[in-house]
């Protein structure tokens, strides 16, 4: 079993994995674009997710869906920092992650109350990111990504090489190993078959000695499998999440907190020896 994550990560609840709630403050997210772009709506949704049982909130100000237009750090900061500051003003105690690959945004978000950085490029996009995370004493999610899909590669081998590079960058910057989780990056730079292979590689990632974060909620590969639009993928999301936990995922990044908590609770009751 991987070493437990150290603070600022929260303690793992008894009998289940950590659940990270997705809070997109973007106008163009693939599944909830525009719904929570205004600070008031975002804050209400954050409070609802915590009431439903979220252990962490992951706040993002730039859509990373395929084909999305990149934005400047200044615009990204303008979207996320008011939300983070407003949550601080409400004495919000749930740990907050900032979903960004830009060091400037990460630094501003950490100063505004975030304690974890979720980098979809695993420290390999912005050379300053590793030092920003280290200096803040933040937690870190290293996600696997690729600029171009290549159906001819072994995606599990590619992931392992990618993570080795990222973990070396983290080590050189002084980020403690027990603050780092790995994310296979389902839906990022992968064909459908490679997404399935990446999912099945969770035990191999766990063997690298770090906890695994799994984000499959509402993703396109579920649409390809079920022929369901993004608004009708809850059942597929739950099925994939529970299978992922069975393979060893330690953190689930999800949109629908309550249903995932319920599914984990039922899993724990039916299979208590495998609940965690």
Phi, psi and omega per residue, in radians:
X1 nan 2.342 -3.138
X2 -1.054 2.711 3.058
X3 -1.034 2.330 3.114
X4 -1.035 2.598 3.110
X5 -1.240 2.410 -3.133
X6 -1.599 2.798 3.025
X7 -0.919 2.522 0.296
X8 -1.460 0.103 3.019
X9 -1.115 2.523 3.084
X10 -1.286 2.808 3.041
X11 -1.183 2.532 3.100
X12 -1.241 2.249 3.138
X13 -1.084 2.627 3.109
X14 -1.073 2.160 3.002
X15 1.507 0.006 3.113
X16 -2.674 2.947 3.113
X17 -1.428 2.955 3.046
X18 -1.273 2.537 3.092
X19 -2.090 2.119 -3.141
X20 -1.822 2.125 3.135
X21 -1.543 2.422 -3.098
X22 -1.587 2.139 3.079
X23 -2.150 1.710 3.141
X24 -1.580 2.082 3.063
X25 -1.891 0.988 -3.104
X26 -2.237 2.688 3.087
X27 -1.475 -0.104 -2.974
X28 -2.400 0.473 3.062
X29 -1.083 2.632 -3.029
X30 -1.160 -0.490 -3.026
X31 -2.024 -0.408 -3.122
X32 -2.485 0.548 -3.072
X33 -0.972 2.187 3.074
X34 1.566 -0.371 -3.082
X35 -1.093 -0.648 -3.042
X36 -2.142 0.459 -3.096
X37 -1.225 -0.466 3.106
X38 -1.513 2.486 -3.031
X39 -0.982 -0.755 -3.112
X40 -1.049 -0.809 3.125
X41 -1.146 -0.677 3.140
X42 -1.119 -0.737 -3.132
X43 -1.151 -0.749 3.104
X44 -1.071 -0.728 -3.135
X45 -1.174 -0.667 3.081
X46 -1.029 -0.797 -3.140
X47 -1.121 -0.680 3.111
X48 -1.120 -0.721 -3.129
X49 -1.144 -0.673 3.104
X50 -1.163 -0.723 3.085
X51 -1.048 -0.579 -3.137
X52 -1.385 -0.169 3.043
X53 2.053 0.149 3.141
X54 -1.076 2.386 3.120
X55 -1.589 -0.441 -3.108
X56 -2.523 2.596 2.993
X57 -2.005 2.341 3.141
X58 -1.930 1.891 -3.051
X59 -1.727 2.203 -3.136
X60 -2.216 2.409 -3.132
X61 -1.948 0.006 3.106
X62 -2.399 2.231 3.106
X63 -1.167 2.369 3.074
X64 -1.933 0.294 3.092
X65 -1.155 2.691 3.106
X66 -0.972 2.294 3.102
X67 1.513 -0.064 -3.138
X68 -1.188 2.566 3.130
X69 -1.428 2.200 3.076
X70 -1.097 2.659 3.076
X71 -2.168 2.872 -3.128
X72 -1.318 2.740 3.030
X73 -0.973 -0.646 -3.126
X74 -1.051 -0.788 -3.140
X75 -1.201 -0.701 3.132
X76 -1.087 -0.759 3.115
X77 -1.093 -0.706 -3.141
X78 -1.102 -0.465 3.122
X79 -1.425 -0.733 -2.967
X80 -1.632 -0.628 -3.031
X81 -1.113 -0.731 3.087
X82 -1.020 -0.630 3.104
X83 -1.175 -0.796 3.135
X84 -1.093 -0.738 3.128
X85 -1.133 -0.703 3.123
X86 -1.124 -0.661 3.094
X87 -1.172 -0.671 3.060
X88 -1.059 -0.751 -3.139
X89 -1.063 -0.471 3.120
X90 -1.589 0.192 3.136
X91 0.974 0.759 3.137
X92 -1.196 2.183 -3.030
X93 -1.846 -0.220 3.124
X94 -1.181 2.285 3.136
X95 -1.008 2.447 -3.112
X96 -2.038 2.353 3.054
X97 -1.852 2.503 3.042
X98 -1.837 2.157 -3.113
X99 -1.602 1.669 -3.110
X100 -2.730 2.680 3.026
X101 -1.950 0.157 -3.114
X102 -1.861 2.197 -3.101
X103 -1.082 -0.667 -3.122
X104 -1.091 -0.742 3.103
X105 -1.166 -0.769 -3.141
X106 -1.029 -0.765 -3.118
X107 -1.090 -0.760 3.129
X108 -1.147 -0.714 -3.117
X109 -1.201 -0.684 3.106
X110 -1.136 -0.650 3.085
X111 -1.179 -0.442 -3.106
X112 -1.649 0.089 3.016
X113 2.184 -0.228 3.066
X114 -1.178 2.657 -3.110
X115 -2.248 -0.081 3.137
X116 -2.332 2.492 3.042
X117 -1.947 2.182 3.097
X118 -1.859 1.729 -3.015
X119 -1.790 1.944 -3.101
X120 -1.241 -0.089 3.032
X121 -2.021 0.231 2.967
X122 0.919 0.750 3.133
X123 1.286 0.043 -3.015
X124 -1.748 -0.008 3.117
X125 -1.667 -0.831 -3.090
X126 -1.973 2.001 -3.087
X127 -1.037 -0.377 -3.103
X128 -1.519 -0.151 -3.002
X129 -1.112 -0.776 -3.078
X130 -1.030 -0.751 -3.120
X131 -1.205 -0.600 3.092
X132 -1.089 -0.803 3.129
X133 -1.107 -0.794 -3.107
X134 -1.096 -0.822 -3.085
X135 -1.134 -0.523 -3.137
X136 -1.482 -0.175 -3.051
X137 1.159 0.545 -3.041
X138 -1.482 2.797 2.913
X139 -1.352 2.925 -3.047
X140 -2.561 2.352 2.927
X141 -1.906 2.127 3.075
X142 -1.757 1.962 -3.133
X143 -1.812 2.471 3.060
X144 -1.353 2.451 -3.128
X145 -2.666 2.808 3.058
X146 -2.486 2.486 3.083
X147 -1.199 -0.676 -3.046
X148 -2.285 2.368 3.034
X149 -1.218 2.428 3.084
X150 -2.392 1.789 -3.051
X151 -1.196 -0.176 -3.065
X152 -1.583 -0.102 -3.101
X153 -1.651 2.754 2.971
X154 -1.453 1.895 -2.990
X155 -1.171 -0.554 3.128
X156 -1.174 -0.704 3.071
X157 -1.111 -0.719 -3.138
X158 -1.105 -0.739 3.112
X159 -1.061 -0.773 -3.107
X160 -1.097 -0.761 3.108
X161 -1.104 -0.743 3.134
X162 -1.037 -0.840 -3.101
X163 -1.158 -0.626 3.091
X164 -1.075 -0.711 3.099
X165 -1.130 -0.796 -3.110
X166 -1.136 -0.741 -3.138
X167 -1.151 -0.543 3.066
X168 -1.210 -0.700 3.063
X169 -1.067 -0.734 3.118
X170 -1.115 -0.758 -3.135
X171 -1.073 -0.793 -3.130
X172 -1.109 -0.557 3.137
X173 -1.400 -0.256 3.141
X174 1.600 0.395 3.075
X175 -1.423 2.088 -3.125
X176 -1.035 2.420 -3.106
X177 -1.045 -0.548 -3.070
X178 -1.432 0.188 3.003
X179 -1.899 0.130 -2.983
X180 -1.993 2.313 2.984
X181 -2.037 2.662 3.131
X182 -1.910 2.470 -3.130
X183 -2.189 2.142 -3.127
X184 -1.139 -0.200 3.053
X185 1.212 0.846 3.094
X186 -1.040 2.227 3.122
X187 1.612 0.019 -3.095
X188 -2.028 1.929 3.046
X189 1.122 0.563 -3.068
X190 -2.391 2.551 2.984
X191 -1.291 2.995 3.108
X192 -1.006 -0.843 -3.135
X193 -1.083 -0.654 3.124
X194 -1.210 -0.587 3.037
X195 -1.068 -0.738 3.120
X196 -1.141 -0.725 3.117
X197 -1.152 -0.668 3.107
X198 -1.101 -0.707 3.091
X199 -1.070 -0.815 -3.106
X200 -1.192 -0.292 -3.125
X201 -1.489 0.101 -3.140
X202 -0.924 -0.792 3.113
X203 -1.051 -0.603 3.121
X204 -1.173 -0.671 3.096
X205 -1.178 -0.720 3.116
X206 -1.056 -0.558 3.134
X207 -1.157 -0.238 3.068
X208 -1.355 -0.063 3.017
X209 1.593 0.153 3.122
X210 -2.115 2.586 3.051
X211 -1.066 2.705 -3.099
X212 -1.965 2.237 3.004
X213 -1.721 2.314 -3.106
X214 -2.093 2.165 3.083
X215 -2.091 1.758 3.123
X216 -2.123 -0.068 -3.003
X217 -0.980 2.090 3.043
X218 1.107 0.220 -2.975
X219 -1.292 2.828 -3.002
X220 -1.066 -0.593 -3.125
X221 -1.073 -0.534 3.057
X222 -1.193 -0.619 3.069
X223 -1.126 -0.696 3.100
X224 -1.129 -0.671 -3.111
X225 -1.255 -0.767 -2.999
X226 -1.745 -0.230 -3.034
X227 1.074 0.623 3.120
X228 -1.906 2.494 3.034
X229 -1.241 2.949 -3.029
X230 -1.025 -0.543 -3.112
X231 -1.350 -0.103 -3.091
X232 -2.144 0.570 -3.052
X233 -1.926 0.302 -3.114
X234 -1.117 -0.804 -3.118
X235 -1.060 -0.786 3.103
X236 -1.105 -0.673 3.114
X237 -1.089 -0.758 -3.139
X238 -1.136 -0.757 3.140
X239 -1.066 -0.824 -3.127
X240 -1.119 -0.714 -3.124
X241 -1.104 -0.776 -3.123
X242 -1.177 -0.665 3.057
X243 -1.122 -0.668 3.106
X244 -1.105 -0.719 3.077
X245 -1.082 -0.696 3.104
X246 -1.077 -0.543 3.107
X247 -1.423 -0.243 3.082
X248 2.173 0.112 3.095
X249 -1.065 2.424 -3.085
X250 -1.827 -0.346 -3.109
X251 -2.440 2.325 3.058
X252 -1.913 2.205 3.081
X253 -1.756 1.991 -2.930
X254 -2.427 2.793 3.021
X255 -1.546 -0.719 -2.982
X256 -1.792 1.644 -3.001
X257 -1.171 -0.965 -3.051
X258 -0.932 -0.913 3.124
X259 -1.032 -0.639 3.129
X260 -1.243 -0.670 3.058
X261 -1.080 -0.744 3.114
X262 -1.068 -0.789 -3.131
X263 -1.088 -0.719 3.105
X264 -1.154 -0.645 3.131
X265 -1.148 -0.751 3.102
X266 -1.134 -0.741 3.113
X267 -1.024 -0.746 3.137
X268 -1.131 -0.656 -3.131
X269 -1.239 -0.679 -3.093
X270 -1.407 -0.587 -3.083
X271 -2.303 1.135 -3.027
X272 -1.037 -0.493 3.136
X273 -1.229 -0.330 -3.138
X274 -1.995 0.174 -2.964
X275 -1.092 -0.681 -3.071
X276 -1.503 nan nan
